């Protein structure tokens, strides 16, 4: 017999329920303490009636205070704290007055004390009780406000990260798409319908493969290579035997997870700067290794001309500084594609990654990426943290919403219905 996993809900997920639980537990505990002290001191049992009336009085007054405090908590600090002090003093006087009156009825002529004397003597206990209750009320609500602001900031950061990842990924597609459409147009003008149709078919397959993948999602290296093969099939129709490829992938590395569409821009760069400018073309090598069961190392290399002379800056840094290699008629790197890759790695892994570009004077260019090794099954079985559920979640699930927008629930004070 299998049991469903138990995930306890946060205590303040339902603020109204949490308020009543705290009310009942707090005032119930106060009554129990007073009763135990009374019995331990040998007080008569009928005194328990006074204690019950006192607890009910405090419970009722605290409910009124909660209504007033909800109106004051969002005001200016002077209004909030000044109003709270005034209302608290009034509540203490009412509490002490009711308890003094009840004790007067109970003791009658047995004690020669006036109402004023009893009132002054009993003021300390209501002040301590209601003062502590008020401090706890504001402390809990301020804690929930800070927690909600932190949660809102986290959601906004997640939104911004998702938007940036989408921007970085979609920025990589136009060059390839324009080149492919231009090639198809050329084939159509030359009335080579069969190659044009084959290229269109492969282009649609590649676009279908990429568009179904959500921006910022991760895929296995095997899936990434499958997408890359669709892209290379299109480019081979343009460059034919000038484009040569070699894959050297470890079996363990094929199950590693990495950001979707991470390698295609690197291969596109190699085609643009290695295959295209050379009459004999170039060979592009993709290799992947698992290092120490904790790191995935991927290298994309080509046999192109590389940079002119020994490279002191990476192509990424050169593009950022506006430097251009010498040589007329050669493609000039702007560093945009490589900068996008670096930004995507930073968004996905923060500082826990390596990204290097190297080139030698004799030719050839190499991009090295090292990221944490995550298996597909590990990612799929990792439990997601339970999200704090608010009272409005059920209603919000009924409303259609944009998948790119993260809803932010409205703030409510504890105990507010």
LINHU-V100002 format. One record per pair of residues at least 4 apart in sequence whose ideal C-beta (glycine too) atoms are under 8 Angstrom apart, sorted by the first residue. I is the first residue (numbers start at 1). GAP is how many residues later the second one is. Records with the same first field share a line. If there is no record, write none. Layout:
BEGIN
I->GAP ; GAP
END
This chain:
BEGIN
7->379
9->4 ; 5 ; 377 ; 380
10->376 ; 378 ; 379
11->7
12->6 ; 128 ; 132 ; 402
13->5 ; 375 ; 376 ; 377
14->4 ; 377
15->4 ; 129 ; 376 ; 397 ; 398 ; 399 ; 400 ; 401
16->4 ; 375 ; 398 ; 399 ; 400 ; 401
17->4
18->4 ; 396
19->4 ; 47 ; 395 ; 396
20->4 ; 395
21->4
22->4 ; 118
23->4 ; 36 ; 39 ; 40
24->4
25->4
26->4 ; 107
27->4 ; 28 ; 31 ; 32 ; 35
28->4 ; 27
29->4
30->4 ; 25 ; 28 ; 99
31->4 ; 20 ; 21 ; 24
32->4
33->4
34->4 ; 17 ; 20 ; 21
35->4 ; 13 ; 16
36->4
37->4
38->5 ; 9 ; 10 ; 13
39->4
43->4
46->60
47->4 ; 59
48->4
49->4 ; 57
50->4 ; 49 ; 52 ; 53 ; 56
51->4
52->4
53->4 ; 45 ; 49
54->4 ; 45 ; 48
55->4
56->4
57->4 ; 38 ; 41 ; 42
58->4 ; 37 ; 68 ; 71 ; 72
59->4
60->4
61->4 ; 30 ; 33 ; 34 ; 69
62->4 ; 68 ; 71
63->4
64->4 ; 27
65->4 ; 22 ; 23 ; 26 ; 65 ; 68 ; 69 ; 72
66->4 ; 71 ; 349
67->4
68->4 ; 15 ; 19
69->4 ; 15 ; 18 ; 65 ; 68 ; 69 ; 344
70->343 ; 345 ; 346
71->4
72->7 ; 8 ; 11 ; 12 ; 15
73->7 ; 65 ; 68 ; 340
75->4 ; 5 ; 8
76->4
77->4
78->4
79->4
80->4
81->4
82->4
83->4
84->4 ; 50 ; 54
85->4
86->4
87->4
88->4 ; 42 ; 43 ; 46
89->4
90->4
91->4 ; 35 ; 39
92->4 ; 31 ; 34 ; 35 ; 38 ; 39
93->4 ; 30
94->4
95->4 ; 31 ; 34 ; 35
96->4 ; 23 ; 26 ; 27 ; 29 ; 30
97->4 ; 22
98->4
99->4 ; 23 ; 26 ; 27
100->4 ; 15 ; 18 ; 19 ; 22
101->4 ; 14
102->4
103->4 ; 15 ; 19
104->4 ; 11 ; 14
107->4
113->4 ; 5 ; 8
114->4
115->4
116->4
117->4
118->4
119->4
122->4
123->4
124->4
125->4
126->4
127->4
128->4
129->4
130->4
131->4
132->4
133->4
134->4
135->4
136->4
137->4 ; 277
138->4
139->4
140->4 ; 274
141->4 ; 272 ; 273
142->4
143->4
144->4 ; 270
145->4 ; 266
146->4
147->4
148->4 ; 263
149->4
150->4
151->4 ; 237
152->4 ; 256
153->4
154->4
155->4 ; 251 ; 253
156->4 ; 250
157->4
158->4 ; 248
159->4 ; 245 ; 246 ; 247
160->4
161->4 ; 55 ; 186
162->4 ; 53 ; 54 ; 242
163->4 ; 241
164->4 ; 179 ; 183
165->4 ; 50 ; 51 ; 94 ; 179 ; 182 ; 183
166->4 ; 49 ; 50
167->4
168->4 ; 172 ; 175 ; 176 ; 179
169->4 ; 46 ; 47 ; 91 ; 92 ; 171 ; 175
170->45
171->165 ; 169
172->4 ; 89 ; 92 ; 93 ; 96 ; 165 ; 168
173->4 ; 37
174->4
175->4 ; 93 ; 97
176->4 ; 55 ; 88 ; 92
177->4
178->4
179->4 ; 59
180->4 ; 19 ; 23 ; 54 ; 58
181->4
182->4
183->4 ; 16 ; 54 ; 55
184->4 ; 12 ; 15 ; 16 ; 19
185->4
186->4
187->5 ; 6 ; 8 ; 9 ; 12
188->4 ; 5 ; 8
192->4
193->4
194->4
195->4 ; 42
196->4
197->4
198->4 ; 39
199->4 ; 35 ; 38
200->4
201->4
202->4 ; 28 ; 31 ; 32 ; 35
203->4 ; 31
204->4
205->4 ; 25
206->4 ; 21 ; 24 ; 25 ; 28
207->4
208->4
209->4 ; 17 ; 18 ; 21
210->17 ; 50 ; 51
213->4 ; 6 ; 47 ; 48
214->46
215->45
216->43 ; 131 ; 132
217->42 ; 43
218->39 ; 40 ; 41 ; 42 ; 130 ; 156 ; 161
219->4 ; 5 ; 8 ; 38 ; 39 ; 41
220->4 ; 34 ; 35 ; 36 ; 37 ; 38 ; 156
221->4 ; 28 ; 32 ; 33 ; 34 ; 35 ; 36 ; 37 ; 67 ; 75 ; 77
222->4 ; 32 ; 33
223->4
224->4 ; 34 ; 36 ; 37 ; 38 ; 39
225->4 ; 22 ; 24 ; 29 ; 38 ; 61
226->4
227->4 ; 33 ; 34 ; 37
228->4 ; 35 ; 36 ; 39 ; 58
229->4
230->4
231->4 ; 33 ; 36 ; 37
232->4 ; 11 ; 13 ; 35
233->4
234->4
235->4 ; 8 ; 36
236->4 ; 7
238->5
239->4 ; 32 ; 36 ; 37 ; 42
241->40
242->33 ; 36 ; 37 ; 38 ; 39 ; 40
243->28 ; 32 ; 38 ; 39 ; 41
244->37 ; 38 ; 39 ; 40
245->38 ; 39 ; 40 ; 41
246->37 ; 38 ; 39 ; 40
247->38 ; 39 ; 40
248->37 ; 38 ; 39 ; 40
249->4 ; 5 ; 37 ; 38 ; 39
250->4 ; 38 ; 39 ; 40
252->4 ; 38
253->35 ; 36 ; 37 ; 43 ; 45
254->34
255->120 ; 121 ; 122
256->32 ; 34 ; 40 ; 117 ; 118 ; 119 ; 120
257->117 ; 118 ; 119 ; 122
258->4 ; 38 ; 40 ; 113
259->85 ; 86 ; 89
261->4
262->4 ; 79 ; 82 ; 83 ; 107
263->4 ; 23 ; 35 ; 37
264->4
265->4 ; 72 ; 73 ; 75 ; 76
266->4 ; 34 ; 71 ; 72 ; 75 ; 101
267->4 ; 17 ; 19 ; 33
268->4 ; 69
269->4 ; 64 ; 68 ; 69 ; 98
270->4 ; 5 ; 12 ; 14 ; 30 ; 32 ; 34 ; 95
271->4 ; 5 ; 13
272->4 ; 59
273->4 ; 29 ; 31 ; 32 ; 58 ; 60 ; 92
274->4 ; 8 ; 10 ; 28 ; 29 ; 30 ; 31 ; 91
275->6 ; 7 ; 9 ; 27 ; 29
276->55
277->27 ; 28 ; 52 ; 53 ; 54
278->4 ; 26 ; 27
282->20 ; 21 ; 22
283->19 ; 20
284->16 ; 17 ; 18
285->14 ; 15 ; 16 ; 17
286->12 ; 13 ; 14
287->11 ; 12 ; 14
288->8 ; 9 ; 10 ; 11
289->7 ; 8
290->5 ; 6 ; 7 ; 83
291->4 ; 5 ; 6 ; 79 ; 82
293->80
294->78 ; 79
295->75 ; 76 ; 77 ; 78
296->74 ; 75 ; 76 ; 77
297->71 ; 72 ; 73
298->70 ; 71 ; 72 ; 73
299->67 ; 68 ; 69 ; 70
300->66 ; 67
301->63 ; 64 ; 65 ; 66
302->62 ; 63 ; 64
303->60 ; 61
304->59 ; 60 ; 61
305->25 ; 58
306->5 ; 53 ; 54 ; 55 ; 56 ; 57 ; 58 ; 59
307->4 ; 8 ; 11 ; 18 ; 52 ; 54 ; 58
308->17 ; 18 ; 19 ; 53
309->52
310->50 ; 51
311->4 ; 47 ; 48 ; 49
313->4 ; 5 ; 8 ; 10
314->4 ; 24 ; 42 ; 43 ; 44
315->4 ; 18 ; 20 ; 23 ; 42 ; 44 ; 50
316->4 ; 19 ; 22 ; 23 ; 26 ; 39 ; 41
317->4 ; 18
318->5 ; 6 ; 7 ; 15 ; 17
319->4 ; 14 ; 15 ; 16 ; 17 ; 19 ; 20
320->15 ; 19
324->8
325->5 ; 7 ; 8
333->5
335->4
336->4
337->4
338->4 ; 19 ; 29
339->4
340->4
341->4 ; 14 ; 26 ; 28
342->4 ; 13
343->4
344->4
345->4 ; 8 ; 10 ; 24 ; 26
346->4 ; 5 ; 7
348->5 ; 23
349->4 ; 22 ; 23
352->19 ; 20
353->16 ; 17 ; 18 ; 19
354->14 ; 15 ; 16 ; 17
355->12 ; 13 ; 14
356->11 ; 12
357->8 ; 9 ; 10 ; 11
358->7 ; 8 ; 10
359->5 ; 6 ; 7
360->4
374->4 ; 5
375->4
376->4
377->4
378->4
389->4
390->19
391->21
392->4 ; 17 ; 18
393->4 ; 16
394->4
395->4
396->5 ; 11 ; 13
401->4 ; 6
412->4
END
